[in-house]
Amino acid sequence: MGLGDKKVYILLTDTGTYFTKLIKFYTKRSYNHASIAFDHELAKVYSFGRKKPRNPFIGGFVVENINKGLLKHADCIIYSFAVNNEELRKMEQYIATIESEKEDYRYNLFGLFGVLFNKPLNRRKAFFCSQFVASVIHATDSIEFEKPLSLITPYDLRNIPFIQVEYEGKLKEYLYKEIEQPEGKDSFFVSI
């Protein structure tokens, strides 16, 4: 990894929910939800999480919209790393397969207890968010994690080779960037 010309984006967020606060209390980390995207605009963000924003107990594969629901007001850090065309194809195919069978997949709540006790708890067709993101990346056959995928936390995803920070702050402000104006003009922000 790191030698291609395509970028993959890892989005770590803090949505401020009670569940997030509970996880944050344990992890002592700012960001406890992980998602993955293949475009700079984050038009399609993939993860395992709540299927219904008001119910933390109904979860599974989700395509998240950064402008709605829990992510709308989230704090975030966005990382990127480069991949080649073949690695990108493998990750996209991996997600497409899960998406086509999404009704068969569940949120791996028990797996979170495995992380808590450092004991891998693999469940068939079940992921928690960072386990899912790690498995998508692992599908490239180009990167190995230092521990089982079922123990990968959002914080661990920062250790991917050649990863770099793209942005940190309010997610709703991510799509705004400073545009340079002709000399003598002030810059302003515009939505991508």
VOROKOL-607781 format. One line per 3 residues: for each residue x, y, z of N, C-alpha, C, CB. Coordinates in steps of 0.2 Angstrom, whole numbers, plus 5000, padded with zeros to 4 digits. Glycine has a CB too. Example, Ala and Ser with C-alpha at 12.3 -4.5 7.8 and 13.67 -1.06 7.14 Angstrom:
// VOROKOL-607781
5066:4972:5039:5062:4978:5039:5066:4984:5039:5057:4978:5045; 5064:4989:5035:5068:4995:5036:5064:5000:5039:5070:4997:5029 .
// end
This chain:
// VOROKOL-607781
5004:4994:5000:5000:5000:5000:5004:5006:5000:4995:5000:5006; 5001:5012:4998:5005:5018:4998:5008:5020:4992:5010:5018:5003; 5008:5015:4987:5011:5017:4980:5006:5018:4975:5016:5011:4978 .
5000:5018:4976:4995:5019:4971:4993:5026:4970:4989:5015:4972; 4988:5027:4966:4986:5034:4964:4979:5035:4966:4987:5036:4957; 4976:5031:4969:4969:5031:4972:4969:5032:4979:4965:5025:4970 .
4965:5036:4982:4964:5037:4989:4958:5034:4992:4964:5045:4991; 4960:5031:4998:4954:5028:5002:4954:5032:5009:4956:5020:5004; 4948:5034:5011:4947:5038:5017:4944:5034:5023:4942:5044:5015 .
4947:5035:5028:4945:5032:5035:4942:5038:5039:4950:5028:5038; 4936:5038:5041:4933:5043:5045:4932:5040:5052:4926:5045:5041; 4935:5044:5057:4933:5042:5064:4929:5048:5067:4940:5041:5067 .
4924:5046:5070:4919:5051:5073:4918:5050:5080:4913:5051:5068; 4915:5056:5083:4912:5056:5089:4905:5059:5088:4917:5060:5095; 4900:5055:5089:4893:5057:5088:4890:5060:5094:4889:5052:5085 .
4893:5059:5100:4891:5062:5106:4885:5058:5109:4888:5069:5105; 4883:5052:5106:4878:5048:5109:4880:5045:5116:4875:5043:5104; 4875:5043:5119:4876:5039:5126:4881:5033:5125:4870:5037:5129 .
4879:5029:5120:4883:5024:5118:4891:5026:5117:4880:5020:5112; 4891:5031:5113:4898:5033:5111:4902:5036:5118:4898:5039:5106; 4898:5039:5122:4901:5042:5128:4903:5036:5132:4896:5046:5132 .
4899:5030:5132:4901:5024:5136:4908:5021:5134:4895:5019:5136; 4908:5021:5127:4914:5018:5124:4920:5023:5125:4913:5017:5116; 4919:5029:5125:4924:5034:5126:4927:5034:5133:4921:5041:5124 .
4922:5033:5138:4924:5032:5145:4929:5026:5145:4918:5031:5149; 4928:5021:5142:4932:5015:5142:4939:5016:5138:4929:5009:5140; 4938:5019:5132:4944:5019:5128:4949:5025:5129:4942:5019:5121 .
4946:5030:5132:4949:5037:5133:4952:5040:5127:4955:5035:5138; 4948:5038:5121:4950:5041:5115:4944:5045:5112:4951:5035:5110; 4946:5050:5108:4941:5055:5106:4936:5052:5101:4944:5061:5103 .
4938:5048:5096:4934:5045:5091:4933:5038:5092:4937:5047:5084; 4927:5036:5092:4925:5029:5093:4921:5026:5088:4922:5028:5100; 4920:5029:5082:4916:5026:5077:4920:5026:5070:4909:5029:5076 .
4921:5021:5067:4925:5021:5061:4921:5019:5054:4930:5016:5061; 4922:5023:5049:4919:5022:5043:4924:5022:5037:4913:5027:5041; 4922:5020:5031:4927:5020:5026:4924:5023:5019:4930:5013:5024 .
4927:5027:5015:4925:5029:5009:4930:5029:5004:4922:5037:5010; 4928:5030:4998:4932:5030:4992:4933:5036:4988:4931:5024:4988; 4929:5041:4991:4929:5048:4987:4930:5053:4992:4923:5049:4983 .
4934:5059:4990:4935:5064:4994:4929:5068:4997:4939:5069:4990; 4924:5068:4994:4918:5071:4996:4914:5067:5001:4913:5073:4990; 4916:5061:5002:4912:5056:5007:4905:5055:5005:4913:5059:5014 .
4904:5055:4998:4897:5054:4996:4894:5047:4998:4897:5054:4988; 4898:5042:4998:4896:5036:5001:4901:5034:5006:4895:5030:4995; 4898:5033:5012:4903:5031:5018:4900:5025:5021:4903:5037:5024 .
4904:5019:5021:4902:5013:5023:4904:5011:5030:4904:5008:5018; 4900:5008:5034:4902:5006:5041:4897:5000:5043:4902:5012:5045; 4898:4998:5049:4893:4994:5053:4891:4999:5059:4896:4987:5055 .
4884:5000:5060:4882:5004:5065:4874:5004:5065:4884:5011:5064; 4871:5009:5068:4864:5009:5069:4860:5010:5062:4862:5015:5073; 4856:5005:5061:4851:5005:5056:4846:5011:5057:4848:4998:5054 .
4844:5012:5063:4839:5017:5065:4842:5021:5070:4832:5013:5068; 4843:5028:5068:4847:5032:5072:4845:5033:5079:4847:5039:5069; 4839:5032:5081:4836:5032:5088:4837:5026:5092:4829:5035:5088 .
4839:5020:5088:4839:5014:5092:4846:5011:5091:4834:5009:5089; 4850:5011:5096:4857:5008:5096:4857:5001:5096:4861:5011:5102; 4852:4997:5097:4852:4990:5097:4850:4987:5090:4847:4988:5102 .
4848:4990:5085:4847:4988:5079:4852:4990:5074:4839:4990:5076; 4857:4986:5073:4863:4988:5069:4865:4983:5064:4869:4989:5074; 4869:4985:5059:4871:4981:5054:4875:4985:5049:4866:4977:5051 .
4875:4983:5043:4879:4986:5037:4875:4993:5036:4880:4982:5031; 4878:4998:5035:4875:5005:5034:4879:5008:5029:4874:5009:5040; 4876:5012:5025:4879:5017:5020:4877:5024:5024:4876:5017:5013 .
4882:5027:5026:4881:5033:5030:4880:5039:5026:4886:5034:5036; 4876:5044:5028:4876:5051:5025:4879:5056:5030:4868:5052:5023; 4884:5059:5028:4887:5063:5033:4883:5070:5034:4894:5065:5030 .
4878:5071:5030:4874:5077:5031:4867:5075:5035:4872:5080:5025; 4867:5069:5038:4860:5068:5041:4862:5064:5047:4856:5064:5036; 4857:5063:5051:4857:5059:5057:4863:5060:5062:4858:5052:5055 .
4866:5055:5065:4871:5056:5070:4877:5059:5068:4872:5049:5073; 4879:5058:5061:4885:5061:5059:4884:5069:5057:4887:5058:5052; 4878:5071:5057:4877:5078:5055:4881:5083:5059:4870:5080:5055 .
4881:5082:5066:4885:5086:5071:4891:5083:5074:4880:5088:5076; 4893:5078:5071:4899:5074:5074:4906:5078:5073:4900:5067:5071; 4910:5077:5078:4917:5079:5077:4920:5073:5074:4920:5080:5085 .
4926:5074:5070:4929:5069:5066:4936:5070:5065:4925:5068:5060; 4940:5065:5063:4946:5065:5060:4946:5061:5054:4952:5063:5065; 4948:5063:5048:4948:5060:5042:4955:5058:5040:4944:5064:5037 .
4957:5052:5039:4963:5050:5036:4963:5047:5029:4966:5044:5041; 4968:5047:5026:4968:5044:5019:4975:5040:5018:4967:5050:5013; 4974:5036:5014:4980:5032:5011:4979:5030:5004:4981:5026:5016 .
4985:5029:5001:4985:5028:4994:4984:5020:4992:4991:5031:4990; 4981:5018:4987:4980:5011:4985:4981:5011:4977:4974:5008:4987; 4982:5006:4974:4982:5005:4967:4975:5003:4965:4988:5000:4965 .
4974:5002:4958:4968:5001:4955:4966:4994:4958:4968:5001:4948; 4970:4989:4958:4968:4982:4960:4966:4982:4967:4974:4977:4959; 4970:4985:4972:4968:4986:4979:4961:4989:4980:4973:4989:4983 .
4960:4994:4976:4953:4998:4977:4948:4993:4974:4954:5004:4972; 4949:4990:4969:4944:4985:4966:4942:4980:4971:4946:4982:4959; 4947:4977:4974:4946:4972:4979:4942:4975:4985:4952:4969:4982 .
4943:4981:4988:4939:4983:4993:4932:4985:4991:4943:4990:4996; 4931:4988:4985:4925:4989:4983:4921:4983:4982:4925:4993:4976; 4924:4978:4979:4920:4971:4978:4918:4968:4985:4925:4966:4974 .
4923:4969:4990:4921:4966:4996:4915:4969:4999:4927:4967:5001; 4915:4976:4999:4909:4980:5001:4903:4978:4997:4910:4987:5001; 4903:4978:4991:4898:4976:4986:4895:4969:4988:4900:4976:4979 .
4899:4965:4990:4896:4958:4992:4892:4958:4998:4902:4953:4993; 4895:4962:5003:4892:4963:5010:4885:4967:5009:4896:4966:5015; 4885:4972:5005:4879:4976:5003:4874:4972:5000:4881:4982:4999 .
4876:4968:4995:4871:4963:4992:4868:4958:4997:4874:4960:4986; 4871:4957:5002:4868:4952:5007:4867:4955:5014:4873:4946:5008; 4866:4962:5014:4866:4966:5020:4861:4963:5025:4865:4973:5019 .
4855:4961:5023:4850:4958:5027:4852:4952:5032:4844:4956:5024; 4858:4949:5029:4861:4943:5033:4866:4945:5038:4864:4938:5028; 4868:4952:5038:4873:4954:5042:4871:4957:5048:4878:4959:5039 .
4874:4957:5054:4872:4960:5060:4878:4964:5063:4870:4954:5065; 4876:4968:5068:4881:4972:5072:4884:4967:5077:4878:4978:5075; 4891:4967:5078:4894:4962:5082:4895:4965:5089:4901:4960:5079 .
4890:4966:5093:4890:4969:5099:4894:4965:5104:4883:4970:5102; 4893:4958:5103:4898:4954:5108:4905:4955:5106:4896:4946:5106; 4907:4956:5100:4914:4958:5098:4917:4963:5102:4914:4959:5091 .
4912:4968:5104:4915:4974:5108:4917:4971:5115:4910:4979:5109; 4914:4966:5118:4916:4964:5124:4922:4960:5123:4910:4959:5127; 4923:4957:5117:4930:4954:5116:4935:4959:5116:4929:4950:5109 .
4934:4965:5113:4939:4970:5113:4941:4972:5120:4937:4976:5109; 4935:4972:5124:4936:4974:5131:4941:4970:5135:4929:4975:5135; 4940:4963:5134:4944:4958:5137:4950:4955:5133:4939:4952:5139 .
4951:4959:5127:4956:4956:5123:4956:4949:5121:4963:4958:5126; 4950:4947:5120:4948:4940:5117:4945:4941:5111:4945:4936:5123; 4947:4938:5105:4944:4939:5099:4937:4935:5099:4948:4936:5093 .
4932:4938:5097:4925:4935:5097:4923:4936:5090:4920:4938:5102; 4924:4931:5086:4922:4931:5079:4915:4928:5078:4927:4928:5074; 4910:4932:5075:4904:4929:5073:4903:4930:5066:4898:4934:5077 .
4900:4924:5063:4899:4924:5056:4894:4930:5054:4896:4917:5054; 4896:4933:5049:4892:4939:5046:4890:4944:5051:4886:4936:5043; 4895:4946:5055:4894:4951:5060:4900:4955:5061:4891:4948:5067 .
4899:4962:5062:4905:4966:5062:4903:4972:5067:4908:4969:5056; 4908:4975:5071:4907:4981:5073:4911:4986:5069:4910:4982:5081; 4910:4992:5069:4913:4997:5064:4920:4996:5062:4912:5004:5067 .
4925:4996:5067:4932:4996:5066:4934:4989:5063:4936:4998:5072; 4931:4984:5065:4932:4977:5063:4930:4977:5056:4928:4972:5067; 4924:4980:5054:4922:4980:5047:4927:4984:5042:4915:4983:5046 .
4929:4990:5045:4934:4994:5041:4941:4990:5040:4935:5001:5044; 4943:4987:5045:4949:4983:5045:4948:4977:5040:4951:4981:5052; 4943:4974:5040:4942:4969:5035:4941:4971:5028:4935:4965:5037 .
4939:4977:5027:4939:4979:5020:4946:4981:5018:4935:4986:5020; 4950:4984:5022:4957:4985:5020:4961:4979:5020:4960:4989:5026; 4959:4974:5024:4963:4967:5024:4961:4964:5017:4961:4963:5030 .
4955:4965:5014:4953:4962:5008:4958:4963:5002:4946:4964:5006; 4962:4968:5003:4967:4970:4998:4973:4965:4997:4970:4977:4999; 4974:4961:5002:4979:4956:5003:4986:4960:5003:4979:4951:4997 .
4986:4966:5004:4992:4970:5004:4994:4973:5011:4991:4976:5000; 4990:4972:5016:4991:4974:5023:4989:4969:5028:4988:4981:5024; 4993:4968:5033:4991:4964:5038:4991:4968:5045:4997:4958:5039 .
4986:4967:5049:4986:4970:5055:4990:4966:5061:4979:4971:5058; 4992:4970:5066:4996:4966:5071:4992:4962:5076:5000:4971:5075; 4986:4963:5075:4981:4959:5080:4975:4956:5076:4979:4963:5086 .
4971:4952:5078:4965:4949:5075:4961:4955:5073:4962:4944:5079; 4957:4955:5067:4953:4960:5065:4947:4961:5070:4950:4958:5058; 4945:4956:5074:4940:4957:5079:4942:4960:5085:4937:4950:5081 .
4949:4962:5085:4951:4966:5091:4953:4973:5088:4957:4963:5094; 4952:4975:5082:4954:4981:5079:4950:4987:5082:4955:4981:5072; 4952:4992:5085:4948:4998:5087:4949:5003:5082:4951:5000:5094 .
4945:5009:5082:4946:5014:5078:4953:5017:5078:4941:5020:5079; 4955:5017:5084:4962:5020:5086:4968:5016:5082:4964:5020:5093; 4967:5010:5082:4972:5005:5078:4972:5007:5071:4970:4998:5079 .
4967:5009:5068:4967:5011:5061:4972:5016:5059:4960:5013:5058; 4974:5020:5063:4979:5025:5062:4986:5022:5060:4980:5030:5068; 4987:5016:5061:4993:5013:5060:4994:5010:5053:4994:5007:5065 .
4989:5011:5049:4990:5009:5042:4996:5012:5039:4983:5010:5038; 5000:5008:5035:5006:5012:5032:5004:5017:5027:5010:5006:5028; 5008:5023:5028:5007:5029:5024:5001:5033:5025:5008:5027:5016 .
4997:5031:5030:4991:5035:5032:4993:5042:5034:4987:5032:5037; 4988:5047:5032:4990:5054:5033:4983:5057:5035:4993:5058:5027; 4983:5062:5039:4977:5066:5041:4975:5071:5036:4979:5070:5048 .
4969:5070:5034:4966:5075:5029:4963:5081:5032:4961:5071:5024; 4959:5079:5038:4955:5085:5041:4954:5082:5048:4949:5086:5037; 4953:5087:5053:4950:5086:5059:4946:5092:5062:4956:5085:5065 .
4940:5090:5064:4936:5096:5066:4928:5093:5066:4937:5102:5062; 4924:5098:5065:4917:5097:5064:4916:5094:5057:4912:5103:5065; 4912:5088:5057:4911:5084:5050:4907:5089:5045:4908:5078:5051 .
4903:5093:5048:4898:5097:5043:4903:5102:5040:4893:5100:5047; 4908:5104:5043:4913:5109:5040:4918:5106:5035:4916:5113:5045; 4918:5099:5035:4923:5096:5031:4923:5098:5023:4923:5089:5031 .
4917:5098:5021:4916:5099:5014:4917:5107:5012:4909:5097:5012; 4919:5111:5016:4920:5118:5015:4928:5118:5015:4917:5123:5020; 4930:5122:5010:4938:5122:5009:4939:5130:5007:4941:5117:5005 .
4945:5132:5009:4947:5139:5008:4949:5139:5000:4953:5141:5012; 4946:5144:4997:4947:5145:4990:4952:5151:4989:4941:5145:4986; 4957:5150:4986:4961:5156:4985:4958:5161:4979:4969:5154:4983 .
4958:5167:4981:4956:5172:4976:4962:5175:4973:4952:5177:4980; 4960:5179:4967:4965:5182:4964:4969:5187:4969:4963:5186:4958; 4975:5189:4967:4979:5193:4972:4975:5199:4974:4985:5195:4969 .
4975:5201:4980:4972:5207:4983:4965:5205:4985:4972:5212:4978; 4962:5200:4984:4956:5198:4986:4956:5193:4992:4952:5194:4981; 4951:5194:4997:4951:5189:5003:4948:5183:5000:4946:5192:5008 .
4950:5178:5004:4948:5171:5002:4941:5170:5006:4953:5165:5005; 4937:5165:5003:4931:5164:5006:4930:5156:5006:4925:5167:5002; 4925:5154:5009:4923:5147:5009:4918:5145:5005:4922:5144:5017 .
4918:5139:5002:4913:5137:4997:4912:5130:4998:4915:5138:4989; 4906:5127:4997:4904:5120:4998:4906:5117:4992:4897:5119:5000; 4909:5111:4993:4911:5107:4987:4905:5103:4984:4916:5101:4989 .
// end
